[in-house]
Amino acid sequence: MPADSRPHDNLPVQSVSELSGALKRSVEQAFAQVRVRGEISGAKRHGSGHVYLALKDADAVLDAVAWRGVAQRLSVVPEDGIEVICTGRLTTYPGRSKYQLIIEQMELAGEGALLKLLEDRKRRLAAEGLFLPERKRKLPYLPAVIGIVTSPSGAVIRDILHRLADRFPRHVLLWPVAVQGDGAAQQVARAIAGFNALPEGGSIPRPDLLIVARGGGSLEDLMAFNEEIVVRAAAASTIPLISAVGHETDTTLIDFAADRRAPTPSAAAEMAVPVRLDLLTDTAALGARLSAAVARLLSERRLRLDGLARGLPEPRGLIETASQRLDDRAERLALAIQATLKDREARTTQAASRLRHPRDRIEEAARMLVQHSARLRPALDRLLERAGETVARQGQVLDSLSPFKVLERGYAVVEDRAGRPLAPAAITPGLKLTLRFHDAVVDASADSGPREPGRKAPAVKRSPTRQASLF
């Protein structure tokens, strides 16, 4: 058959973009509003804020995306393994020839899935240590300022204020928030962090205690207080925090992170402050006991003082006796002074009588000096005579030891012209010498130096004889 006679040759030719656009319009018109139930898989938040995920069941997988504005308002945080019901529309993505669900709303698929989500979240946060008992702080006994995080229009705030007014009125700061719906969790978390960020001594007083409260409701209504952002804010609070969410049977994750859980908002107010009338009654009772104890103590001290006073003598008698003793001592002191002065006068007179006139002592010293002088002269002469004899003997010994005594036997002393004796080693040829004999001094000169043993002594030239020194 010729090519121009084929049955499909009359179909218009479309580009890929035209066909993809037609398919996109068909899908969007046919599935403009759908509700899909499935388990979340591969949830990922892009840097742009969009959330990409896949919904799957046993037989199929559907890609889905939640744009940034919708992702911020979702009541359920997308997590893998959660079964949800998503409301939105189907569209195609021509760039990859795929279709996907544009999510506009997301809710948990039944209470069982919600409970599983909460249990998994609780287990994960507990593993991080956010619920440890040692993290719990003690509540202040009587806080000056109480911060309350709740809805400003509900009955909860009125119940708390009424209960505080009945028990012990305190200064209250209200941080209004939405307690359910989109954005409620973020508002509650920001309120807790905002109270903690208030500076000490600022224009707005910093609370000593926080109460996060909400009335009862279904599990879905209380979901804002199960969100991870709220739990982490409560755990990070440096201000002691009481959670009062729902009724007594309701339990949320913030209860585990709070420092104290109250079954109701009114019970939270009761935990926050004591009863003022009870304090007044207790204070009055303690005051009465203190007054009675002081009265008993004073009475005992008075009795003891009276007993001690009876054992003491009369003060007037003590003073009179001491005064009389002082007068006696003063009289005896005056007499003693007079007697001492008289004794010292007598001893001075006696000592003066034994003293001699200085002139007499001088005359006596002169007589003694004359007597000693007459005895001193003969003794001095004898001393000089003995000293002269000793010097003569020493001179004889010295003369016998003098080297010049040897010269009388014909020897001579060799000296230089300065009169210093010379050793043989010091004699050099041509050296001017002096020969000192017993009775004369002769000038000479050396023809040669000292000789070796066995050699002939060097010749010495004599000069005319000169008279020896008399000294």
C-alpha positions as CSV (number, residue, x, y, z in Angstrom):
1,M,0.0,0.0,0.0
2,P,1.4,3.5,-0.8
3,A,2.6,5.5,2.1
4,D,0.1,8.3,1.4
5,S,-2.8,5.9,1.7
6,R,-2.2,4.8,5.4
7,P,-5.3,5.3,7.7
8,H,-3.5,7.5,10.3
9,D,-1.9,9.8,7.7
10,N,-4.7,12.3,8.2
11,L,-3.9,12.8,12.0
12,P,-2.4,16.2,12.7
13,V,1.2,16.2,13.8
14,Q,1.8,17.7,17.2
15,S,5.0,18.7,19.0
16,V,6.0,17.2,22.3
17,S,5.2,20.4,24.1
18,E,1.7,20.6,22.5
19,L,0.9,17.0,23.4
20,S,2.2,17.5,27.0
21,G,0.1,20.7,27.4
22,A,-3.0,19.0,26.1
23,L,-2.4,16.1,28.5
24,K,-1.8,18.5,31.4
25,R,-5.1,20.3,30.7
26,S,-7.0,17.0,30.4
27,V,-5.6,15.8,33.7
28,E,-6.2,19.0,35.6
29,Q,-9.8,19.3,34.3
30,A,-10.6,15.7,35.1
31,F,-9.0,15.7,38.6
32,A,-9.3,19.3,39.7
33,Q,-10.3,18.3,43.3
34,V,-9.3,14.9,44.7
35,R,-8.7,13.3,48.1
36,V,-6.0,10.7,48.3
37,R,-5.1,8.4,51.1
38,G,-1.7,6.9,51.4
39,E,1.5,6.5,53.4
40,I,4.1,9.3,53.2
41,S,7.5,8.2,51.7
42,G,10.6,10.2,50.9
43,A,9.4,13.5,52.5
44,K,11.9,16.2,51.9
45,R,11.8,20.0,52.4
46,H,13.6,21.9,49.7
47,G,15.6,25.0,50.4
48,S,12.9,27.0,48.7
49,G,10.4,25.9,51.3
50,H,8.5,23.5,49.1
51,V,7.9,20.0,50.4
52,Y,8.3,17.0,48.1
53,L,7.0,13.5,49.0
54,A,5.3,10.4,47.7
55,L,2.1,8.8,48.7
56,K,2.1,5.0,48.4
57,D,0.0,2.0,49.1
58,A,0.5,-1.7,48.4
59,D,0.3,-1.4,44.6
60,A,1.1,2.2,43.5
61,V,3.1,5.3,44.2
62,L,1.9,8.9,43.6
63,D,4.4,11.8,43.7
64,A,3.1,14.9,45.5
65,V,4.3,18.4,46.3
66,A,3.2,21.1,48.8
67,W,4.2,24.6,47.8
68,R,5.9,26.8,50.4
69,G,2.8,28.8,51.3
70,V,0.7,25.6,51.8
71,A,3.6,23.7,53.6
72,Q,3.7,26.4,56.3
73,R,0.0,26.0,57.0
74,L,-0.2,22.2,57.1
75,S,-1.7,20.9,60.3
76,V,0.4,17.7,60.0
77,V,4.2,17.8,59.6
78,P,5.0,15.4,56.8
79,E,7.1,12.5,58.1
80,D,7.9,9.2,56.5
81,G,5.6,6.3,57.5
82,I,2.6,8.5,58.4
83,E,-0.7,7.5,56.8
84,V,-2.5,10.7,55.7
85,I,-5.4,12.0,53.6
86,C,-4.3,14.7,51.2
87,T,-6.7,17.1,49.4
88,G,-5.6,18.8,46.2
89,R,-5.5,18.5,42.5
90,L,-3.6,16.4,39.9
91,T,-1.3,17.9,37.4
92,T,1.5,16.8,35.1
93,Y,5.1,17.8,35.0
94,P,6.1,18.0,31.3
95,G,9.8,18.2,32.0
96,R,9.8,14.6,33.2
97,S,6.6,13.1,31.7
98,K,5.1,12.5,35.1
99,Y,2.0,13.4,37.0
100,Q,1.8,14.5,40.6
101,L,-0.6,15.7,43.3
102,I,-0.5,19.4,44.3
103,I,-1.4,19.2,48.0
104,E,-3.6,21.9,49.5
105,Q,-4.5,20.2,52.8
106,M,-3.2,17.2,54.8
107,E,-4.8,15.3,57.7
108,L,-4.0,12.1,59.4
109,A,-5.9,9.1,58.2
110,G,-7.8,8.0,61.3
111,E,-7.0,8.2,65.1
112,G,-4.9,5.0,64.9
113,A,-2.4,6.7,62.6
114,L,-2.4,9.8,64.8
115,L,-1.7,7.8,67.9
116,K,1.1,6.0,66.1
117,L,2.5,9.3,65.0
118,L,2.4,10.6,68.6
119,E,3.9,7.5,70.0
120,D,6.8,7.6,67.5
121,R,7.4,11.2,68.2
122,K,7.3,10.7,71.9
123,R,9.8,7.9,71.7
124,R,12.2,9.9,69.6
125,L,12.0,13.0,71.8
126,A,12.4,10.9,75.0
127,A,15.6,9.4,73.4
128,E,17.0,12.9,73.2
129,G,16.5,13.3,77.0
130,L,13.8,16.0,76.8
131,F,11.5,14.2,79.3
132,L,14.2,13.3,81.9
133,P,13.1,13.9,85.5
134,E,16.4,15.6,86.4
135,R,15.5,18.4,83.8
136,K,12.4,19.3,85.8
137,R,12.7,22.6,87.7
138,K,11.1,23.3,91.1
139,L,8.2,25.7,91.0
140,P,8.6,29.0,92.9
141,Y,6.6,29.0,96.1
142,L,5.0,32.5,95.5
143,P,5.8,33.9,92.1
144,A,5.6,37.6,91.7
145,V,4.7,37.5,88.0
146,I,2.9,34.7,86.2
147,G,3.0,34.4,82.4
148,I,0.0,32.6,80.7
149,V,0.0,31.3,77.2
150,T,-3.5,30.7,76.0
151,S,-6.4,32.1,73.9
152,P,-7.5,35.5,75.2
153,S,-11.2,34.8,74.3
154,G,-11.8,31.4,75.9
155,A,-13.0,30.4,79.3
156,V,-9.6,29.1,80.2
157,I,-8.1,32.5,81.0
158,R,-11.1,33.6,83.0
159,D,-10.9,30.4,85.1
160,I,-7.2,30.9,85.8
161,L,-7.6,34.6,86.7
162,H,-10.6,33.8,88.9
163,R,-8.7,31.0,90.7
164,L,-5.7,33.2,91.2
165,A,-7.8,36.0,92.7
166,D,-9.4,33.5,95.1
167,R,-6.2,32.0,96.3
168,F,-3.5,34.7,96.1
169,P,-3.7,37.6,93.6
170,R,-0.6,37.9,91.5
171,H,0.6,40.1,88.6
172,V,-0.4,38.2,85.4
173,L,1.0,38.6,81.8
174,L,-1.1,37.1,79.0
175,W,0.5,36.1,75.7
176,P,-2.5,35.6,73.4
177,V,-2.2,32.6,71.0
178,A,-4.4,30.4,68.8
179,V,-4.8,27.0,70.6
180,Q,-5.8,25.0,67.5
181,G,-5.7,25.1,63.8
182,D,-3.1,26.3,61.3
183,G,-0.1,28.1,62.9
184,A,-1.2,27.4,66.5
185,A,1.9,25.4,67.4
186,Q,4.2,28.1,66.0
187,Q,2.4,30.7,68.1
188,V,2.6,28.7,71.3
189,A,6.3,28.0,70.8
190,R,7.0,31.7,70.0
191,A,5.1,32.7,73.2
192,I,7.2,30.4,75.4
193,A,10.4,31.7,73.8
194,G,9.2,35.3,74.0
195,F,8.6,35.1,77.8
196,N,12.0,33.6,78.3
197,A,13.6,36.3,76.2
198,L,12.3,39.1,78.5
199,P,15.3,40.7,80.3
200,E,15.5,41.0,84.1
201,G,14.5,44.4,85.3
202,G,13.1,45.5,81.9
203,S,10.0,47.6,81.3
204,I,7.9,44.4,81.0
205,P,8.5,42.2,84.1
206,R,9.9,38.8,83.4
207,P,7.6,36.0,84.7
208,D,8.7,33.7,87.5
209,L,6.3,31.0,86.3
210,L,4.7,30.1,83.0
211,I,1.3,28.4,82.4
212,V,0.5,26.9,79.0
213,A,-3.3,26.2,79.0
214,R,-6.1,25.1,76.8
215,G,-9.6,23.6,77.4
216,G,-10.6,20.1,76.5
217,G,-11.1,18.8,73.0
218,S,-10.6,15.9,70.6
219,L,-7.2,14.5,69.8
220,E,-7.1,16.5,66.6
221,D,-8.0,19.7,68.5
222,L,-5.1,19.2,70.9
223,M,-2.5,18.4,68.1
224,A,-0.9,21.8,68.4
225,F,0.5,20.8,71.8
226,N,1.8,17.6,70.4
227,E,3.9,19.3,67.8
228,E,7.7,19.0,68.1
229,I,8.3,22.7,68.0
230,V,6.1,23.2,71.1
231,V,7.7,20.3,73.0
232,R,11.2,21.6,72.4
233,A,10.2,25.2,73.4
234,A,8.8,23.9,76.7
235,A,11.9,21.8,77.3
236,A,14.2,24.7,76.6
237,S,12.3,27.1,78.9
238,T,14.5,28.5,81.7
239,I,11.3,29.7,83.5
240,P,9.5,26.9,85.3
241,L,6.5,25.8,83.2
242,I,3.1,24.2,84.0
243,S,1.2,22.5,81.2
244,A,-2.6,22.6,81.6
245,V,-3.9,21.3,78.3
246,G,-7.3,19.6,78.1
247,H,-9.1,17.7,80.8
248,E,-7.6,15.3,83.3
249,T,-7.8,12.3,80.9
250,D,-6.1,14.2,78.1
251,T,-2.4,13.8,77.6
252,T,-0.2,15.7,75.2
253,L,3.5,15.7,74.6
254,I,4.0,19.1,76.2
255,D,3.0,17.5,79.5
256,F,6.1,15.3,79.4
257,A,8.4,18.3,78.7
258,A,6.8,20.7,81.2
259,D,8.1,20.9,84.8
260,R,4.7,20.1,86.2
261,R,1.4,18.8,84.6
262,A,-1.9,20.1,85.8
263,P,-5.1,18.1,85.0
264,T,-7.1,21.4,84.3
265,P,-6.3,25.1,83.9
266,S,-7.9,25.8,87.3
267,A,-5.6,23.2,88.9
268,A,-2.6,24.9,87.3
269,A,-3.6,28.1,89.1
270,E,-3.8,26.2,92.4
271,M,-0.3,24.8,91.8
272,A,1.0,28.2,90.9
273,V,0.2,30.0,94.2
274,P,-0.7,29.0,97.8
275,V,-4.0,30.1,99.5
276,R,-3.5,33.5,101.0
277,L,-5.9,32.9,103.9
278,D,-4.1,29.7,104.8
279,L,-0.8,31.6,104.8
280,L,-2.3,34.3,107.0
281,T,-3.6,31.7,109.3
282,D,-0.3,29.8,109.4
283,T,1.5,33.1,109.9
284,A,-0.7,34.1,112.8
285,A,-0.3,30.7,114.4
286,L,3.5,30.9,114.0
287,G,3.4,34.4,115.4
288,A,1.4,33.3,118.4
289,R,3.9,30.4,119.0
290,L,6.8,32.8,118.6
291,S,5.3,35.3,121.1
292,A,4.6,32.5,123.6
293,A,8.2,31.1,123.2
294,V,9.6,34.6,123.7
295,A,7.5,35.1,126.8
296,R,8.6,31.8,128.2
297,L,12.2,32.6,127.5
298,L,12.0,36.0,129.2
299,S,10.3,34.5,132.2
300,E,13.0,31.8,132.5
301,R,15.7,34.4,132.1
302,R,14.0,36.6,134.8
303,L,13.8,33.8,137.3
304,R,17.4,32.8,136.6
305,L,18.5,36.5,137.1
306,D,16.6,36.7,140.3
307,G,18.3,33.6,141.6
308,L,21.7,34.9,140.7
309,A,20.9,38.2,142.3
310,R,20.1,36.6,145.6
311,G,23.6,35.1,145.7
312,L,25.2,38.4,145.1
313,P,26.1,40.8,148.1
314,E,24.4,44.2,148.5
315,P,26.0,46.5,145.9
316,R,25.9,49.5,148.4
317,G,27.8,47.4,151.0
318,L,30.4,46.5,148.4
319,I,30.9,50.1,147.4
320,E,31.1,51.2,151.1
321,T,33.7,48.5,151.9
322,A,35.7,49.4,148.9
323,S,35.5,53.1,149.7
324,Q,36.7,52.5,153.3
325,R,39.6,50.3,152.0
326,L,40.5,53.0,149.6
327,D,40.7,55.6,152.4
328,D,42.9,53.3,154.5
329,R,45.2,52.7,151.6
330,A,45.5,56.4,150.9
331,E,46.4,57.1,154.5
332,R,48.9,54.4,154.7
333,L,50.4,55.6,151.4
334,A,50.9,59.1,152.8
335,L,52.6,57.8,155.9
336,A,54.8,55.4,153.9
337,I,55.9,58.3,151.7
338,Q,56.9,60.4,154.7
339,A,58.8,57.4,156.3
340,T,60.6,56.7,153.0
341,L,61.7,60.3,152.7
342,K,63.0,60.4,156.2
343,D,64.9,57.2,155.7
344,R,66.5,58.4,152.5
345,E,67.5,61.7,154.3
346,A,69.2,59.8,157.1
347,R,71.0,57.5,154.7
348,T,72.2,60.5,152.7
349,T,73.5,62.3,155.8
350,Q,75.3,59.1,156.9
351,A,76.9,58.8,153.5
352,A,77.9,62.4,153.5
353,S,79.7,62.0,156.8
354,R,81.9,59.4,155.4
355,L,82.9,61.5,152.4
356,R,86.4,63.3,152.5
357,H,87.1,66.7,151.0
358,P,88.7,66.6,147.5
359,R,91.7,68.7,148.7
360,D,92.6,66.1,151.3
361,R,92.4,63.4,148.6
362,I,94.6,65.4,146.3
363,E,97.3,66.0,149.0
364,E,97.3,62.3,149.9
365,A,97.7,61.4,146.2
366,A,100.7,63.8,145.9
367,R,102.4,62.2,148.9
368,M,102.0,58.8,147.5
369,L,103.4,60.0,144.1
370,V,106.5,61.4,145.8
371,Q,107.1,58.1,147.7
372,H,106.7,56.1,144.5
373,S,109.1,58.4,142.6
374,A,111.8,57.8,145.2
375,R,111.4,54.0,144.7
376,L,111.1,54.2,140.9
377,R,114.6,55.7,140.1
378,P,116.7,52.8,141.5
379,A,114.4,50.3,139.9
380,L,114.8,52.0,136.5
381,D,118.6,52.0,136.8
382,R,118.6,48.3,137.5
383,L,116.3,47.6,134.6
384,L,118.6,49.6,132.2
385,E,121.7,47.8,133.4
386,R,120.2,44.4,132.8
387,A,119.0,45.5,129.4
388,G,122.5,46.7,128.5
389,E,124.1,43.4,129.5
390,T,121.5,41.5,127.3
391,V,122.3,43.7,124.3
392,A,126.0,43.1,124.7
393,R,125.6,39.3,124.8
394,Q,123.4,39.4,121.7
395,G,125.9,41.5,119.9
396,Q,128.7,39.0,120.6
397,V,126.5,36.2,119.3
398,L,125.6,38.2,116.2
399,D,129.3,39.1,115.6
400,S,130.3,35.5,115.8
401,L,127.7,34.6,113.2
402,S,128.5,37.4,110.8
403,P,129.8,36.3,107.3
404,F,132.4,39.0,107.5
405,K,134.2,37.0,110.2
406,V,135.1,34.5,107.4
407,L,136.9,37.3,105.5
408,E,139.5,37.5,108.3
409,R,140.7,34.1,107.1
410,G,141.5,35.4,103.6
411,Y,138.2,35.0,101.7
412,A,136.5,37.7,99.6
413,V,132.9,38.5,98.6
414,V,132.1,39.1,94.9
415,E,129.7,42.0,94.5
416,D,128.5,44.2,91.6
417,R,129.2,47.8,91.6
418,A,126.0,48.5,93.4
419,G,127.1,46.3,96.4
420,R,124.9,43.3,95.7
421,P,126.5,39.9,96.2
422,L,126.6,37.9,93.0
423,A,126.2,34.2,92.4
424,P,128.5,32.5,89.7
425,A,125.7,32.1,87.3
426,A,125.2,35.9,87.3
427,I,128.8,36.7,86.3
428,T,129.1,37.4,82.6
429,P,132.2,38.4,80.5
430,G,133.1,42.1,81.0
431,L,130.9,42.5,84.1
432,K,132.3,45.2,86.5
433,L,132.9,43.5,89.9
434,T,133.8,44.5,93.4
435,L,136.0,42.1,95.6
436,R,135.4,42.8,99.3
437,F,138.2,41.5,101.6
438,H,138.6,41.8,105.3
439,D,140.6,44.9,105.2
440,A,140.1,46.3,101.7
441,V,137.8,46.6,98.7
442,V,139.1,45.9,95.1
443,D,137.5,46.8,91.8
444,A,137.7,44.1,89.1
445,S,136.1,42.8,85.9
446,A,135.3,39.3,84.6
447,D,137.1,38.1,81.5
448,S,134.6,35.2,80.9
449,G,131.5,33.7,82.4
450,P,131.1,30.8,84.9
451,R,133.1,27.7,84.0
452,E,131.9,24.1,84.0
453,P,133.1,21.7,86.7
454,G,136.7,20.8,86.2
455,R,137.6,23.8,84.0
456,K,139.9,26.5,85.1
457,A,138.3,29.5,86.9
458,P,138.0,32.6,84.8
459,A,140.6,35.3,85.2
460,V,139.7,38.4,87.1
461,K,141.3,41.7,86.4
462,R,142.0,43.7,89.5
463,S,141.9,47.5,89.6
464,P,143.7,49.7,92.0
465,T,142.8,49.0,95.6
466,R,140.4,51.4,97.1
467,Q,139.7,52.0,100.8
468,A,137.0,49.8,102.4
469,S,133.9,51.5,103.7
470,L,133.8,52.1,107.4
471,F,130.1,51.4,107.4
